[in-house]
Amino acid sequence: MTEFLKKRIVLLAIVALLTLLAACGNKGAEGNAEAGEESGSYPEKSINIVVPFGAGGDTDRNTRTFAKYLEKELGVPAVVSNVAGSGGSTGATEVMNAEPDGYTVGAFQDSTLLNNVFGLSDFNYDDFTLAGISVLDQGNTFLVSGDSQFENWDDVVSYAKENPGEVTVATEIGAFTYIQLMALQEQAGIEFNIVDVGGGADKNAALLGGRVDLVPNPIGLVTSYIESGDMRSIGILADERLEQFPDVPTFKEQDADITFDKIYFWAFPPETPQEIVEIFSTAMEKVANNEEYIKETDGHVVKPMYMNPEEAMEFLDSANAKYQEIYERTSN
């Protein structure tokens, strides 16, 4: 074999080896890309947050406040969309039917459970993929106008007993305030004239416009109205008085041993991958412990309270059982 031929063979071998290494490198890169597509670097684009109630209510405000800090943790825009209707079931349905890719999430509260209890939806909280609980509201109150004849809950009960069906109360049928009304009517042995006017902002407008006598709402949503004297709280449905409103009695102090804590939880469509949920839930926990966020929510009279998906499920199971019992007891 000539020297020239030997060099040519060696050169071809080197070229073949380099080609093989390049092919392996490309395959590895493709494999990494495929793995990246499977595990993803979630999130890579804006996340649509569905609020199943109109703008201006407590769910809307709490969600927008939380989302402002959440997008900083996730590094992408958190876009809030209000999808109101049917006590929250319209928005919940939109989340239920969305793609389980992590880019649609629902910002829910107790009404999602109650939609199922009242037969407004054929699914419940446990049909979603829970991300966790973010906020607790213990300031659920009943309000009258500043010039109302009712000074306290006893006044309302006394008048309602003498005038059945004449005390007009605004609510949203199938929502959280509706189950409160059912429980209070049963406990006091009275009957209200219940009017469905819509969400929190709608209830406030109805009271301020003189169209109803009484409205249930989170007290943090009406702080300015209470301070101005346009509204007056006749009690909160909590175990203890609120630090921000020490002069407002609980219903328990007024011989109505009834309490309701409102929780706000986040949930994805069914079958959302667990790794996506973990990333989102971790961001939720960081927000709930953010000092700036905590300070801001204090003005809303709510408490940041992070619960992971497992803890949230246990909490919601207990709440659902309570609501189901009240419904069965009062709807007969």
N, C-alpha and C positions, 0 to 999 in steps of 0.2 A: 504494500500500500504506500502510495507516495505521500510525502510530507504535506502536500497541498490538500490531498483527500482527507487526511487525518484532521487537519485544521477545519475543513468544511463540515465534517461529521460533528466535531466538538461544538462548532458554532450553531449548527442546527439543533443540537441537544439543548444548548443554552436557551435558544429561542423558544423551543418547546416547553422548557421548564418555566420560563417567564410567562408564557401564555397560560399555562396551567395555574400558576400562582395568581395571575390576574383574574382568571375565571373563578377561582375559589374566593378571592376577595370580593368580587361582585356578588357572588352567591351569598356570602356572609352579610354583605350590606343589604341585599334584598331580604334576607332572613330577619335582619334587625329591623328593617322597615316594616315587614309584615308583623313582627312582634310588637313594634311600636303602634301599628294600627290596631292590634288586638288589645293591648294593655292601654295604649294611648297616652298622651301627655295631657289628660283631661284636667281642666277644661281648655279648649283651644279657641272658643268663640263665646259670644254672649249667651247668657242663660236666661230663659224666659220664666219669670216667676208669676204664676197665676194666683190672683187674689179673687176668691169667689164672691166678692161683695163689691159694692160701689165705692167710689172715691170719697174720702172724708170721714169714713168710719174708723173704729178702733183697729180692725184687722188690717185695713189699708195703711193706717199710720204706723202700726207696729211693724208691719212688713217692710215698708219703705225705710224706716229707721234702721232695721236690722240689715237690709240689703245694701245700704250705704257702706256699712262696715264689711259686709260679706264679700263684696266685689274687690275690696282691697286685699283680703286674704286669698281669694281665688285668682286674682290678677286678670279678670275679664269683667265686662259690664254685666250687671244684674238688672235686667229690664222688667219692671213690674207692670203687669197687665190686669186690669179689672174686668172680670167676667161675671157680672151679677145675674141673679135670677133664681127663683124657686128655693129660697132660703139657703143658697150656697151650692145647690146640687148641680146647677148648670156649669159653673166653673170646675167643680170636682169631676164632672163627666169629661170635660175637656182634658184634664190631666190624666184621667184614667185611660183615655183613648190615644194619648200622645205616644210618640216613639220612645222606647225605653233607652235613650242614648245619653241621659243625664242633662239634656239641654232644655227640658221642661220640668218644672217642679211646682208643686202646690204649696201655698202658705195657708194652712188651714187652722180652724179652731173647733170648739165643741160642736158647732152646727153640722160638721161633716158626719159626726156620729148620729146626731139627731135626725138628719135627713133620712137615714136608714130606719131609725126607730119609728118615725112618722110615716114611712112608706113613700118618701119623695125620691128615693134612689134605691136601686137593687144591689148596691155594693156598699161596703163599709170601710173604715180605716184600715182594717187588716187585709184588705184586698190590694192596697197600695204597697209600695216599698218604702217603709219609714226611714227618714233620715235623722229624726230626733225632735225633741221639744226645745224651744228657745225662750219662752216667756210665760210667766204666771201672772194672772190678774185677779187680785182678791178684792177689787174695788167695785164689784157689781152692785149697782144701786138703783133705787127708784126715785124719780124726780117729779116734782110738781112745779108749777109756775110760781114766780115770786109773790104773786098776790092771791095764791090759792087759799081756799078755806081750810085745807088740810095741813095741819102742822106736823103730824106724825103718822105712823102706821095705824095706831089705834083710832085716829080720826077717820081714816079711810075705811077701816073695817066696820066701825059703827055706822057710818053713812051707807055703806054698801049693804049692810044687813037690813037697814030700814028702806033702802031703795034698790032692790035687786036689778042688776043689769044697767044701771044708770051711770056708774063710774066708767068712763071711757079710757081704755088703755091702748097705747100704740105698741105694736110689736111686728115681727115678721113671722108668719105662720111656719112652723117647722124649724125655727132657729133657736138659738140658746135662750133668748129672753122668753120665748114661748113656753119652754119647759119650766122656767122660773114661775111664770104666771099660773101654770097648772098646779104646781106644788103649793103656792101661796093661797090660791083659791080653796084648795082642799083643806089646808091646815086651818084657815079662818072660817070655813063654811060659808063662803060668799061667792057671788057670781059677777064677773066684770063684763062689760061690753068691749070685747077685744076687737081691735081694728088693725088690719094688716096695712102698714104704710111703707114698709121697706126697711132698709138698714139703719145704722146709727145716726147718720146725718139727717135722714128722712124723719126719724122719730123726734129728733131735736126740733126740726122745723115745724112738725105737727104740734108740739107743745108750745113753742114760742108763738105759733099762729093761733093759739086758742082752740084748736080742733080736737084736742084730747085733754083729759084731766091728769094723766099719769103716764110716764114713760120709764122703761128700764134701759139703762145704759151703763157702761163703765164710767166711773166717776172721773177718771183721768181725761175722758173725752169732753167733759163739760165744765172743766175747772174755771174757765173764763166766765161762763154763764153764772156759776155759783158765786164767784167773786163780785160780779156786777149786780147780783141780786135778781137777775132774770129767772133763775131757777133755784130751787131749794131741794136738797136731798133729805128724804125722810128715813133713810137707813141704808146700810150696806149688808150684803149677804155673806158675811165673813164671821169667823170665830171671834175676832178682836177688832177694835177700832183701828183705823188707819193712822199712821204717824202724821201724814200730810193733812188729814181732816179729823183731828181729835174730838171735835164737837159733834160729829155725825155718829149717832148710835148704830149698833148692829141690830138686825131684826131679832136676834136671840134676846137682846135686852128688852124687846117689845113683845115678848111672849110668842114669838114665831121662831121656833128652833129649826131654822132652815139655813143652810149655807151652800154657796156655789162658788167654786174657783174656776176661772176660765183659763184654759191653756191654749197656746199657739204652737202648732207643730208643723213640720215640713215633711212632704212625702213625694216620692217619684212614682211614675207609672209602674205597673206590675212588670217583673222580670228585668228591672234595671240592674246591671252588673254590680256586684258587691264592691268591687274596687272603686267604682265611681261614688257609691254611697259613702264609703269610708273617707274619701277625699273631701266630700262635701260636709260630712258630719264633723270631721276634724276642724274644718274652717268654722263651722257653727260654734264649736266649743271655744275656739279662740276669740270669736266675737263676743260670746256671752261673758268672757272674763276680761274683756277690754274695758279699762277704766273710763275712757271717754264715752263709750257706749253705755256703761252702767250709769254714769252721771246724767246722760241725756234721757234715759228711760225713767229716771227718778221723777222727772218733770211730768211724765205721762202716768205716774202712779201705778207702775207695773214693776215686776221683779224679773231680771234675767235669771233663767233657771235651766241650764243645759241638762238634757237627758239624752243618752245615746239611744240608738234604735231599740235595743232590748229593754232598757228601762222605760222608754216611751211606750212600748207595747204593753208592758205591765200596767202602767198608769192609765192608759186608754182603756184597757180591759176593765179596770175597776170603775172608771167613769161611765163606760157604756152600760155596765150592769146596773148602776144607779139610775141612769136615765130610763132604761128599759123597765125597771121596777116602778118608777113614778108614772110612766106612760100607761102601763098595764093597770095600775091602781086607780088612775084618774080618768081613764077613757071609758070605763064601764058605766 
